Amino acid sequence: MDGRQYRCCLCNKKTTPDERRPVGLFLSTLRKHFSLDVEETDRICNKCRHKCRNIKESNTRQPMLLRPATEDEKKDPTFQSPKQKRTKSPFSSPPTIPLSIPSSSQSHGYCFVCKKPGPKLVTVSHHVRMFVFIQKEIIIPTGARCCIRHLDSEKMNDEALHQIRTNDNTTLNKTSIIDLIKYLRDKAFEQQSRLDFDDDCRMSDEDYRVLTGFSRLEFHDIVSSVASINSSRNRSKRTCIGILLMKLRSALSNKMLAVLFQMTKSQVRRAIVSARTALIRDFVPYNLGFQHITREEVIENHTRQLARDLLSDDITSNPAILVLDGTYVYIKKSSNFAFARRSYSMHKHRPLIKPMMVVTTSGYIVSVL
């Protein structure tokens, strides 16, 4: 067995029998490009052998034939030869870009809102991070975690939005910036023709009155009193109540409401059912019916002095005075056969309902029968 130690003529490392090869075809490459005085009996390792092969292949490629520039092209200052175009270095962006935009902290061990430690923390989704950026101009890094009580469906509640502690600057990579631009573009395209009750800044107080019959503050009071509507990504609690009030005020079809809110007809139907059920459960018992107000409140707050003088036998007494009146409310013919039969009037020869209004002398509605 040959006990000699063979070293690579290029890197001077010891080579095993499986790794060393004779110089052979790469003799001229080693002499020309590495200025080595090598012989055919020298050995080279596999790594250096592949390096020499790449150099040899690059030198044997055919050079690109360059057409000489014409006189007109030489006079043009913007003309670039094929060689100049080939040697021009491509644009390279930095890996991260610092921006003067506030950002929250990122940690898997504690909540970035209230700084409480885990373990019951959830990772903030992409939609929640974009919602916070649109509402408060705060960037939440990917992978940040918070307590479950700070989230409301696909949004962050108002209390948590005001508790977020931020840094003055943030650093984003190219992928994050592209995702942010694409999301903002999709959001702008989505909101072009859609009615949105979630954003108070989009509609004025007059718009609320025209669409729902209530002011913005009154609409907010109605929404805050309802707690049994399950919000989803496609519709929120405010959207459900807004759809119901618009239908009651303008009698628009579900197809028309679906176009205005960019929803399907079945989604509009489910939103109306949810809002109606929630209002009957959470709002109506506290604002309508004989049980929601006492006799003393009617006498003290909702009875006019003129009615007392005209309808009271004794000046010293304070009776509870109510006004009852029935009226007709005409409706469209229902596709539900049972309801269509019940609502059809043989007297007026058209569908209607006959509510009996129970009001006070000041106009306050006590109940509807």
MORA-V796781 format. One line per field, one symbol per residue. psi: psi as a letter, one per 40 degrees, with the letter a starting at -180 (. if undefined). burial: 1 if it has 24 or more other ideal C-beta (glycine too) atoms within 12 Angstrom, else 0. Layout:
# MORA-V796781
psi: ???
burial: ???
This chain:
# MORA-V796781
psi: hheihhihedefihiidddiiidbeedddddddefigiideiiiiddddddddddddddeihihhhhiiiddddeheehhidddddehhihhiidihhifhiiiihieeihedefiiaegiihhiddddddddddefhhhiheiiiideeigbfihiddddeehhiidiihiidddddddddddddddddedfhhhedhdedhidddddddeeiidddddddddehefhhiaddiadddddddddddddefiidddddddefiidddddddddddddddddddddeeiieeeiiddddddefhiddddddehdhdeigihhihhhiihhhiihiehddddddehhddefihiigihhhiieeehhdih.
burial: 000001011100001000011010011011000000010001111001100100000000000000000000000000000000000000000000000010111100001110000000100100011111110101111101111001110011100110110100010100010001000000000000011111000010000100110101001001100100101001111111111111100000010011011010001101110111011000100000000010000110011000010000000000011110000000000000000000000000000000000111100111100
